[in-house]
Amino acid sequence: MYATLTEVKKALASGTTLVDVLETYFSEIEKRKNLNAFLEVFHDSAREQARIVDQKIKEGKAGRLAGAVIAIKDNICYKNHKVSASSKILEGFESLYTATALQRLIDEDAIIIGRTNCDEFAMGSSNENSAFGAVRNALNEAKVPGGSSGGSAVAVAGKMCNMALGSDTGGSVRQPASFSGIFGLKPTYGRISRYGVIAYASSFDQIGVFANDMHDTALLTEIMAGKDQMDSTSSSKEVGSYTLSPVSGGKKIAYIKEAFETEGIHPKLKARLENTMKQLRDLGHSVEAVSFPYLEYMVPTYYVLTTAEASSNLSRFDGVHYGYRSPNAVGVEETYKASRSEGFGMEVKRRIMTGTFVLSHGYYDAYYTKGQQVRRILQNKTKEIFEQADFILTPTTPSSAFDVASVKDPIQMYLQDIFTVHANLTGNPAISIPFGTDEENLPFGLQLMAKPFAEKEMLDFAAYLGEQNLV
């Protein structure tokens, strides 16, 4: 099986066609359909794309992503293809346009193989909230793959494609990457256009990358990055090349003291982190503890703000304009009520109701305004840390993947995001790097966070950690 773009390119150079490569992926998807990673495989359009790219390769006109076979999370729009955000409410809906980030990949001759299962409207940390059933971890089917982009992570870890796109609102790329033993990157807020991503929380959402190696992660991020006139929140800051370069000189690395004192962090993960930090010091890097006394406030702040934004964003799904409409409804008001009650799943309804509450008269200042004030404090403190450090190092998650259906309490599920929500609240880029395994051979992830728009430096250092056998 072809795990990386480099492996596919080698096969192409030896005479294999991209159509042949694609068929091996189709075969693997079929073989592993019990994992429930894909909601739909784009057999016809992917084969057509592959034939076109094969011809371009023959003519020497192929783009940088010729050989890239990419799966997309089911909240990223692809013209003339269905998109549902894994929800019944968007039943039968077909996109009228392609997301900017996805179009940039297609323009470089990437093949889009299918849309992957996810937590409904990207709301979840285990990929058990989809209207189309739970996704299983590619490494151990008794475990969750993480969420909300679990299907994309499983597709890459299970070698059903060589790269995939997810969206990251509070860790939805990095957490499943950690649970699946692959790379998962969330860029700086505004680095990659959100145009064409079905919104959950607009001031948090970012398209992110899953891959089996650092070179693919860097290439995909670079191609998608940059200003988009269709997204006013996208940054006009120049992108530059993300091609990996050697790390020179000692780096200043901060680790959050409170993260190491958190209850529930796996002892083996903690020991490995401490050993890696010692090795980094031995290699001439500065590794210092910093206090971040707001760790316990991050998850509550995140859920106050994101549910408020979700309440607003999801009001457009009403059973009138498009998507699911209750067959039993009579009259306008009943159509709204019945369609939304039947169309949305339990977790989505919980977050809509929570968001509506925190935005309601009498509670707006107590919750939403206070949440925005705490967010600014978190941003200021993070900026202060980065005045003295190049990177912040934490675990991606407190433990490895947990058992399917083992976390019943929504609050306990929300706490899975304790280390990942930081980068979304502050807008910083962050990456999860495979970081050893536990006693069941399930992977851990190491999270590296950098200054805004320092993706290049972060990618280089993440690659360096691998070269030095520190991960």
Secondary structure, DSSP 4 states (H G I P E B T S, - for coil): ---SHHHHHHHHHTT--HHHHHHHHHHHHHHTGGG--EEEE-HHHHHHHHHHHHHHHHHT---TTTT-EEEEETTB--TTSB--TT-GGGTT-B-SS--HHHHHHHHTT-EEEEEE--SGGG--SSS---TT-----SS-TTB---SSSHHHHHHHHTTSSSEEEEEESSSTTHHHHHHHTSEEEEPPTTTB--TTBPPS-TTT-EEEEEESSHHHHHHHHHHHBS--TT-TTS--S-----------S--EEEEEHHHHS-TT--HHHHHHHHHHHHHHHHTT-EEEEE--TTHHHHHHHHHHHHHHHHHHHGGG--SSSSS---TT--SHHHHHHHHHHHHS-HHHHHHHHHHHHHTSTTTHIIIIIHHHHHHHHHHHHHHHHHTT-SEEEEESSSSSPPBTT----HHHHHGGGTTTHHHHHHT--EEEEEEEE-TTS-EEEEEEEESTT-HHHHHHHHHHHHHTT--
